[in-house]
Amino acid sequence: MAPTTPKQTRDSRDSRLRDFKNPDTMLSPYTRSVNPMTRFGFTLEYVSDVQPTKDFLVNVLGLKVDRDHPTFVQFSDANGVSYAIASDERMDPTQEGVPEIWWVVDNASVAFAEMSRQSEVSMPLKEMPFGTCFGIKDPSGQVHYVLEFAQERPSHQVA
């Protein structure tokens, strides 16, 4: 193997730095291909009684209440990551004990048209009081719900 010259070493280092500074080359192929219209929404846990769980999440874990309703509360942590609890009926009763994962889009119909071609649909487009949603399954069988929020929602925003 031929020894490297200072110029070759510098060119190689400059190439790595260029790649490091370029966000597209720093991401894995999976990250680069993420659908830009989809944003993480929240994880939803179903509970039998909202109030004691709400108290625990606020007083023990230090979460902040973002939206509040007698059967649904949405929280955020110090980094803005959302978590929610609900005591009403889950979207898929066969998924008992499994938290729901929710993603947010600007247009559920457009997202459904695209995503339903690429994955198994677990729930078709459905109008709910909180918005338009649908469910798709990942390869391991986990259901992911995709939601376009309604302009007016049953829960109210907390200041």
N, C-alpha and C positions, 0 to 999 in steps of 0.2 A: 504494500500500500504506500502510495507516495505521500510524503509529508505535506501538511497544509502550510500555505503561505499566510503571512499576516493579513493580506488582502482577502483571501478566502475566508479566514476566520471572521474578519470584520463583516464581510458580506453575509455570512451565515447568521451572525449575531443581529445585524440590521434586519434581516428577513424575519427572525423570531420576534424582534421588537415590533416590527410592522404588524405581524400577526397578532401580537399581544394587544396592540392599540386598536385593532379593528374588531369591534364587538362581534361581527358575523363569523370571524374565524375562531373566536374564543368559545363559541357555543357548540354543543354537540349537534349532530344532524337532527336529533329528535327535537331539540330546543329550537333550532332554526325553522323547523317545519310546523311549529305550533300555529294554529289558526289564529290570526291576529284579531278576529272579532270576538273571541272568547276570553273572559276574565274570570278568575276564581271568585266565587260569590261567598260561600260559607259552608260549613259543615253543620248539619242539623241533627240534634239528638232528641228523641222522643222521651218524655218523662211523664210520670203519672200525676205529678203536682208541680206546676210551674213555679209558684212563689218560693218554696224552700230551696229549689235548685237555683233560682235567680239570686236569692240571698247568698248562697254558697259561692256562686261564680263572681259576684260583686265583692263580697266581704272577705272571702278566703283567697280567691285567685286574682282579685283586683281588676276584673274586666269592667268595662264601661258599657252601660246600656245605651244602644243607639236607637232602637225601635222597640215599642212596648205595646202589648195587647194582652188581654187576659189568657189567651191560649198560645201566644207566641212572643218570644223576646229575642232580639238580636243584639249581640254584644260585639265589642272590638277590644283587642289587647293594645298594649302600648305601641305596637308596630302597625296597627290598623288592620290586623287580620281579624276576620269576622267568624263568629261562632253563634249558633242559634239553638234554642230549645223550643219545643212545642208539646202540647198535650192533646192536640186534636188527632184526627185520623192521618196515618202515614200514607204516602203516595202509593206504595206497594205493600199490602199487608203480608206478603210472603217474605219480606225482608226484615221481619221482626228482630230487634236487637242490633241491627246494622245501621250505623249512622248514615244519613243521606248526604251525598256530596252535590253541591249546587254550583253551577257555573252561570255567569250572567252574559247576555248578549244584547245588542241593540235591536235586533230584529229576529224573533224566534222562527218565523216562517222561512226566512232565508237560511238561517242556521240549520233548521230541520231538513230543508231540501239538500243541503250539502252534506251534513253529517249522517243522514239516514242512508246515503249511498255508500258510506264507508264503515258502518257499524250496525249491529243489531238494535232495532228499536224495541225498547221495553214498554214504552208508553207513547202513543201518538200525541200530536199537538193537542193541548187541552187548555181551555180557558178556565182560570181560577180567579178568585177575588183579588189575589195579589199579582196576577199577571198571566201571560201565556207561557206554557212550559211543555217540555217533552222529556222522555228518558231514553238513554242509549246505554248499552252494556259495553264494558271494555272486554278484552280477551279473557280475563279471569272471571268474568261474570258479575263484577261490581257494577251497579247501576249508577250512572251519572245523570243528574237532572240539569237541564239547560232552561234558563228563565229569561224572559223579557219582562221586566217589572211593569206593572200597570201604573198609569199616571196617579191614580188615587188608590191607596192600599188600606186595608182594614187596620193595620198597625199604625201608630202615630210616631213621628220622629221625636226623640228626646233631645232637648237642647244641651 
